[in-house]
Amino acid sequence: MTVFIALLPAYILSIFYRSFLSVIAGPVMADLDIGPAAFGLLGAAWFIAFALAQFPIGWSLDRLGPRRTVAAAMAIGSAGALLFAEAGNAAMAGFAMALIGIGCAPIFMASLFLFARTFPPVRFGLLTSLFIGLGALGNIVGAAPLAIAAARFGWRGSMLAMAVGFLAATVLAAALVRDPPPRPAAAGRDEGLWQGLASILALKPLWLIAPLTAISYAVVATVRGLWIGPFMIEVHGFGPVPAGHVATTMAAAMIAGAFFYGWLENRTGRAKAIVAWATLIEVLAFAGLALGGEGSPLAAVALFSLIGAAGFTYAILMAHARQFFPEHLIGRGMTCVNFLFIAGAAAVQSASGWFIAAQRAAGLDAATTFANLHWAFAALLMASVAIYALAPARPKG
């Protein structure tokens, strides 16, 4: 309970900051005078900084503990949140998003570190899914409530309120997080940052898990975080607030998926099978969206919700990978996997912005542009799950 009380508010904000831009895309792009490509980079800045921070954070969790790691990083994130609310141009906004990314980088990893160090491995998937499911409330806050607040107070006023919340969560985490006692089993195996990373990269099963790790969360985060709002506005003529309600529906489906996968993995212990079948369902949903997304708005909302529910396998993929890490490298191992999640999201968000801009420059209409984007997402998922099928379900012996 201490982990949830200390870090869940911060994690809700972390989820908010990786998904809020789609809801206020119009006013942000207009105010900062940027197009789709720069907007995609703005969203990617958070993910790039978050991903690059994973390696020193993994070392810091193993060597310094979660308390100091979280407090220092979140202080930087608080400054970034305040700066974003006052950003006067795209460069300043991108820099602020990067600072927020650094601040959010250790929150989830510190929680997983504490779960891994204080609970048996069989409960890791369930606890992680519960934490992610509750943290996904940040997706809800960053959907319709943000759209309503931005319509009333402006996007800057709304983001200033979120920055105050980030500062409060920083104080709470610094006050309550406690480091677990060191494990005797780690004695004599104190590997440095690069040596530990080399040991992790030598684990062959992770190379088969890595492609899906880099793609699965990336496409869900990109759709929810950047393009669901513009899709509903440009293809179906929705206003900002109704589009925000659609984002809320997808966010709620993601929460439901996280809880369901946690329960299912806890009951069956079959993390690999759950992830593989869920990904295939997600591929079909993207294909359906590409083929008929411009038809019925209700069908589009249903398919976005299915993508959110089926594709939110983040916790179960993490639980699958965690089985292959030795105890003295848990912190670095999990942050290495999280790097793949977030680096993939950074790459896909940035590439999606350029993709949309190129399609528009070629004269394609909004419906065709988004259909092509959804076909690309389906192809990426299909290729990565084919490689994932070759990974072992659990360590041998």
C-alpha positions as CSV (number, residue, x, y, z in Angstrom):
1,M,0.0,0.0,0.0
2,T,2.9,2.4,0.7
3,V,4.1,2.0,-2.9
4,F,0.6,2.8,-4.2
5,I,0.1,5.8,-1.9
6,A,3.5,7.2,-2.5
7,L,3.9,6.7,-6.3
8,L,0.4,6.2,-7.8
9,P,-0.4,10.0,-7.9
10,A,2.9,10.6,-9.7
11,Y,2.3,7.7,-12.1
12,I,-1.2,9.1,-13.0
13,L,0.6,12.3,-13.9
14,S,3.2,10.4,-15.9
15,I,0.4,8.7,-17.9
16,F,-1.3,12.1,-18.4
17,Y,1.8,13.8,-19.8
18,R,2.3,11.0,-22.4
19,S,-1.2,11.3,-23.7
20,F,-2.7,14.8,-23.3
21,L,-1.5,16.5,-26.5
22,S,-4.1,14.9,-28.8
23,V,-6.9,16.6,-26.9
24,I,-5.5,20.1,-27.1
25,A,-3.7,19.6,-30.5
26,G,-5.6,22.4,-32.2
27,P,-4.9,25.3,-29.7
28,V,-1.3,24.1,-29.1
29,M,-0.5,24.0,-32.8
30,A,-2.1,27.3,-33.4
31,D,-0.5,29.1,-30.4
32,L,3.0,27.7,-31.1
33,D,2.6,28.1,-34.9
34,I,3.6,24.5,-35.7
35,G,2.4,21.8,-38.1
36,P,1.9,18.1,-37.8
37,A,5.6,17.2,-38.1
38,A,6.7,19.6,-35.4
39,F,3.7,18.5,-33.3
40,G,4.8,14.9,-33.6
41,L,8.3,15.9,-32.4
42,L,6.7,17.8,-29.5
43,G,5.1,14.6,-28.3
44,A,8.2,12.6,-29.0
45,A,10.4,14.9,-26.9
46,W,8.8,13.5,-23.7
47,F,9.4,9.9,-24.8
48,I,13.0,10.5,-26.0
49,A,14.1,12.1,-22.7
50,F,12.2,9.4,-20.8
51,A,13.9,6.6,-22.7
52,L,17.4,8.0,-22.5
53,A,17.0,8.4,-18.7
54,Q,16.2,4.7,-18.3
55,F,19.8,3.5,-18.2
56,P,21.1,5.8,-15.4
57,I,17.9,5.3,-13.6
58,G,18.3,1.6,-13.7
59,W,21.8,1.9,-12.2
60,S,20.5,4.4,-9.6
61,L,17.7,2.1,-8.5
62,D,20.1,-0.8,-8.0
63,R,22.9,1.3,-6.4
64,L,21.2,4.3,-4.7
65,G,17.7,3.1,-4.2
66,P,14.3,4.4,-5.3
67,R,13.9,7.2,-2.8
68,R,16.7,9.5,-3.9
69,T,16.2,8.5,-7.6
70,V,12.6,9.5,-7.6
71,A,13.0,12.7,-5.6
72,A,15.8,14.1,-7.8
73,A,14.2,13.2,-11.1
74,M,10.7,14.5,-10.2
75,A,12.1,17.8,-9.1
76,I,13.4,18.3,-12.7
77,G,10.0,17.2,-14.0
78,S,8.2,19.8,-11.8
79,A,10.3,22.5,-13.4
80,G,9.5,21.2,-16.9
81,A,5.7,21.1,-16.2
82,L,5.8,24.8,-15.1
83,L,7.9,25.7,-18.1
84,F,5.5,24.0,-20.6
85,A,2.6,26.0,-19.3
86,E,4.5,29.2,-20.1
87,A,6.3,28.1,-23.3
88,G,6.3,30.8,-26.0
89,N,7.6,28.7,-28.9
90,A,8.0,25.1,-30.1
91,A,11.6,24.9,-29.0
92,M,10.8,25.9,-25.4
93,A,7.8,23.6,-25.3
94,G,9.9,20.7,-26.6
95,F,12.6,21.4,-24.0
96,A,9.9,21.5,-21.3
97,M,8.4,18.2,-22.5
98,A,11.9,16.6,-22.3
99,L,12.3,17.8,-18.7
100,I,8.9,16.4,-17.8
101,G,10.0,13.1,-19.4
102,I,13.1,13.0,-17.2
103,G,10.8,13.7,-14.2
104,C,8.5,10.8,-15.1
105,A,11.2,8.4,-16.0
106,P,11.8,6.7,-12.6
107,I,8.2,6.6,-11.3
108,F,7.0,3.3,-12.8
109,M,10.4,1.7,-12.6
110,A,10.7,2.5,-8.9
111,S,7.3,0.9,-8.3
112,L,8.3,-2.2,-10.2
113,F,11.6,-2.3,-8.4
114,L,9.8,-2.3,-5.1
115,F,7.3,-4.9,-6.2
116,A,10.1,-7.2,-7.4
117,R,12.1,-6.8,-4.2
118,T,9.3,-7.2,-1.8
119,F,6.9,-9.7,-3.4
120,P,7.3,-13.2,-4.9
121,P,7.6,-13.3,-8.7
122,V,4.2,-15.0,-9.2
123,R,2.5,-11.8,-7.9
124,F,4.6,-9.4,-10.1
125,G,2.3,-9.5,-13.1
126,L,-0.8,-8.9,-11.0
127,L,0.6,-6.0,-9.0
128,T,2.1,-4.4,-12.1
129,S,-1.3,-4.7,-13.9
130,L,-3.1,-3.1,-10.9
131,F,-0.7,-0.3,-10.8
132,I,-0.9,0.4,-14.5
133,G,-4.6,0.1,-14.5
134,L,-5.0,2.6,-11.8
135,G,-2.3,4.8,-13.3
136,A,-4.2,4.8,-16.5
137,L,-6.6,7.2,-14.9
138,G,-4.1,9.8,-16.2
139,N,-5.5,8.9,-19.6
140,I,-9.0,9.8,-18.4
141,V,-7.8,13.1,-16.9
142,G,-6.0,13.9,-20.2
143,A,-9.1,13.3,-22.3
144,A,-12.6,14.9,-21.8
145,P,-11.8,16.6,-18.5
146,L,-8.8,18.3,-20.1
147,A,-10.8,19.3,-23.2
148,I,-13.5,20.9,-21.0
149,A,-10.9,22.7,-18.8
150,A,-9.0,23.9,-21.9
151,A,-12.3,25.2,-23.4
152,R,-13.0,27.2,-20.2
153,F,-9.6,28.2,-18.9
154,G,-7.3,27.8,-22.0
155,W,-4.7,25.2,-22.5
156,R,-2.1,27.2,-20.6
157,G,-4.2,27.6,-17.5
158,S,-5.1,23.9,-17.5
159,M,-1.4,22.9,-17.8
160,L,-0.4,25.3,-15.0
161,A,-2.9,23.4,-12.8
162,M,-1.3,20.1,-13.8
163,A,2.1,21.5,-13.0
164,V,1.0,22.3,-9.5
165,G,-0.2,18.8,-9.2
166,F,3.1,17.5,-10.4
167,L,4.9,19.5,-7.7
168,A,2.6,18.1,-5.0
169,A,3.2,14.5,-6.2
170,T,6.9,15.2,-6.0
171,V,6.7,16.2,-2.4
172,L,4.5,13.2,-1.6
173,A,6.9,10.7,-3.2
174,A,9.9,12.2,-1.6
175,A,8.3,12.0,1.8
176,L,6.9,8.4,1.6
177,V,9.1,6.3,-0.6
178,R,11.5,4.0,1.3
179,D,14.3,1.9,0.0
180,P,14.1,-1.9,0.5
181,P,16.9,-3.6,2.4
182,P,19.7,-4.9,0.3
183,R,19.6,-8.6,-0.6
184,P,22.5,-10.8,0.6
185,A,22.3,-12.7,-2.7
186,A,23.7,-9.7,-4.5
187,A,26.9,-9.7,-2.6
188,G,30.0,-9.9,-4.7
189,R,28.0,-9.3,-7.9
190,D,27.9,-5.5,-8.0
191,E,28.1,-4.8,-11.7
192,G,28.5,-1.3,-12.9
193,L,26.2,0.5,-15.3
194,W,27.8,-0.8,-18.6
195,Q,28.8,-4.2,-17.3
196,G,25.2,-4.7,-16.0
197,L,23.8,-3.6,-19.4
198,A,26.1,-6.0,-21.2
199,S,24.9,-8.9,-19.0
200,I,21.3,-7.9,-19.8
201,L,22.0,-7.7,-23.5
202,A,23.5,-11.2,-23.4
203,L,20.1,-12.7,-22.4
204,K,19.0,-14.1,-25.8
205,P,15.3,-14.4,-25.1
206,L,15.1,-10.6,-24.7
207,W,16.1,-10.2,-28.3
208,L,13.0,-12.1,-29.4
209,I,10.8,-10.1,-27.0
210,A,12.3,-6.7,-27.9
211,P,10.6,-6.0,-31.3
212,L,7.1,-6.3,-29.9
213,T,8.2,-4.5,-26.7
214,A,9.2,-1.5,-28.9
215,I,6.1,-1.5,-31.1
216,S,3.1,-2.7,-29.0
217,Y,2.9,0.2,-26.5
218,A,4.2,2.6,-29.1
219,V,1.2,2.4,-31.5
220,V,-1.4,2.6,-28.6
221,A,0.4,5.6,-27.1
222,T,0.7,7.3,-30.5
223,V,-3.0,6.8,-31.3
224,R,-4.2,7.9,-27.9
225,G,-1.6,10.5,-27.3
226,L,-1.5,12.3,-30.7
227,W,-4.0,11.3,-33.4
228,I,-7.3,10.1,-32.0
229,G,-8.5,13.7,-31.5
230,P,-7.4,15.0,-34.9
231,F,-8.9,11.8,-36.5
232,M,-12.4,12.4,-35.0
233,I,-12.2,16.1,-35.7
234,E,-11.0,15.9,-39.3
235,V,-12.7,12.7,-40.5
236,H,-15.9,12.8,-38.6
237,G,-16.3,16.5,-37.9
238,F,-16.3,16.3,-34.1
239,G,-15.6,19.3,-31.9
240,P,-12.8,19.3,-29.4
241,V,-14.9,18.3,-26.4
242,P,-16.7,15.4,-28.2
243,A,-13.4,14.3,-29.5
244,G,-12.1,14.4,-25.9
245,H,-15.0,12.1,-24.9
246,V,-13.8,9.6,-27.6
247,A,-10.3,9.7,-26.1
248,T,-11.9,9.1,-22.7
249,T,-13.6,6.0,-24.0
250,M,-10.4,4.6,-25.4
251,A,-8.6,5.4,-22.1
252,A,-11.3,3.6,-20.2
253,A,-10.8,0.6,-22.5
254,M,-7.1,0.6,-21.7
255,I,-7.8,0.6,-18.0
256,A,-10.2,-2.4,-18.4
257,G,-7.6,-4.2,-20.5
258,A,-4.9,-3.7,-17.9
259,F,-7.0,-5.1,-15.1
260,F,-8.2,-8.0,-17.2
261,Y,-4.7,-9.0,-18.3
262,G,-3.5,-8.8,-14.8
263,W,-6.3,-11.1,-13.6
264,L,-5.8,-13.5,-16.5
265,E,-2.0,-13.7,-16.1
266,N,-2.4,-14.3,-12.4
267,R,-4.9,-17.2,-13.0
268,T,-3.0,-18.8,-15.9
269,G,0.6,-17.8,-15.7
270,R,0.7,-17.7,-19.5
271,A,2.1,-14.2,-20.2
272,K,3.4,-15.0,-23.7
273,A,0.1,-16.5,-25.0
274,I,-1.9,-13.6,-23.6
275,V,0.3,-11.0,-25.3
276,A,0.4,-12.9,-28.6
277,W,-3.4,-13.3,-29.0
278,A,-4.1,-9.8,-27.8
279,T,-1.7,-8.4,-30.4
280,L,-3.4,-10.3,-33.2
281,I,-6.8,-8.8,-32.1
282,E,-5.2,-5.4,-32.2
283,V,-3.9,-6.0,-35.7
284,L,-7.5,-6.9,-36.8
285,A,-8.8,-3.7,-35.1
286,F,-6.3,-1.5,-37.0
287,A,-7.2,-3.2,-40.2
288,G,-10.9,-2.6,-39.5
289,L,-10.2,1.0,-38.8
290,A,-8.2,1.4,-42.0
291,L,-11.0,-0.2,-44.1
292,G,-14.0,1.4,-42.5
293,G,-12.9,4.1,-40.1
294,E,-14.4,6.9,-42.2
295,G,-17.8,5.3,-42.2
296,S,-19.7,5.2,-38.9
297,P,-18.3,7.3,-36.1
298,L,-19.7,4.7,-33.6
299,A,-17.7,2.0,-35.4
300,A,-14.6,4.1,-35.2
301,V,-15.0,4.7,-31.5
302,A,-15.6,0.9,-31.0
303,L,-12.4,0.1,-32.9
304,F,-10.3,2.6,-31.0
305,S,-11.6,1.2,-27.8
306,L,-10.7,-2.4,-28.9
307,I,-7.2,-1.2,-29.8
308,G,-6.9,0.4,-26.4
309,A,-8.1,-2.7,-24.5
310,A,-6.3,-5.3,-26.7
311,G,-3.1,-3.4,-27.1
312,F,-2.4,-2.4,-23.5
313,T,-0.3,-5.5,-22.8
314,Y,2.5,-3.3,-21.2
315,A,2.4,-5.0,-17.8
316,I,2.2,-8.6,-19.1
317,L,5.1,-8.0,-21.5
318,M,7.1,-6.6,-18.6
319,A,6.2,-9.6,-16.4
320,H,7.3,-12.0,-19.2
321,A,10.7,-10.3,-19.6
322,R,11.2,-10.0,-15.8
323,Q,11.4,-13.8,-15.5
324,F,14.8,-13.8,-17.3
325,F,16.6,-11.2,-15.1
326,P,18.9,-12.3,-12.3
327,E,18.1,-10.7,-8.9
328,H,21.1,-8.4,-8.8
329,L,20.0,-6.8,-12.1
330,I,16.3,-6.4,-11.6
331,G,16.4,-2.6,-11.6
332,R,18.6,-2.4,-14.7
333,G,16.8,-5.2,-16.5
334,M,13.3,-3.7,-16.1
335,T,14.5,-0.2,-17.0
336,C,16.2,-1.7,-20.1
337,V,12.8,-3.2,-21.1
338,N,11.1,0.1,-20.3
339,F,13.6,1.8,-22.5
340,L,12.3,-0.3,-25.4
341,F,8.7,0.6,-24.6
342,I,9.4,4.3,-24.5
343,A,12.0,4.6,-27.2
344,G,9.6,2.8,-29.5
345,A,6.9,5.3,-28.6
346,A,9.3,8.2,-29.3
347,A,10.2,6.8,-32.7
348,V,6.7,6.0,-33.7
349,Q,5.3,9.3,-32.5
350,S,7.9,11.3,-34.4
351,A,7.6,9.2,-37.5
352,S,3.8,9.4,-37.4
353,G,4.0,13.2,-37.5
354,W,6.3,13.1,-40.6
355,F,4.0,10.5,-42.1
356,I,0.9,12.6,-41.7
357,A,2.7,15.7,-43.0
358,A,3.9,13.8,-46.1
359,Q,0.5,12.4,-46.8
360,R,-1.1,15.8,-46.7
361,A,1.7,17.3,-48.9
362,A,0.9,14.6,-51.4
363,G,-2.7,15.9,-51.5
364,L,-4.4,13.0,-49.8
365,D,-7.5,13.7,-47.7
366,A,-7.8,13.1,-44.0
367,A,-9.6,9.8,-44.2
368,T,-7.1,8.3,-46.6
369,T,-4.1,9.7,-44.6
370,F,-5.3,8.1,-41.4
371,A,-6.2,4.9,-43.2
372,N,-2.7,4.6,-44.4
373,L,-1.3,5.3,-41.0
374,H,-3.5,2.5,-39.5
375,W,-2.3,0.1,-42.1
376,A,1.2,0.9,-41.2
377,F,0.5,0.2,-37.5
378,A,-1.1,-3.1,-38.4
379,A,2.0,-4.1,-40.4
380,L,4.4,-3.2,-37.7
381,L,2.5,-5.2,-35.1
382,M,2.2,-8.2,-37.3
383,A,5.9,-8.3,-38.0
384,S,6.9,-7.9,-34.4
385,V,4.4,-10.5,-33.0
386,A,5.8,-13.0,-35.6
387,I,9.2,-12.6,-34.0
388,Y,7.8,-12.7,-30.5
389,A,6.2,-16.1,-31.2
390,L,9.8,-17.6,-31.3
391,A,10.6,-16.4,-27.7
392,P,10.5,-19.0,-24.9
393,A,7.5,-18.7,-22.5
394,R,9.7,-18.9,-19.4
395,P,13.4,-19.6,-18.5
396,K,14.6,-23.2,-18.8
397,G,15.3,-25.2,-15.7
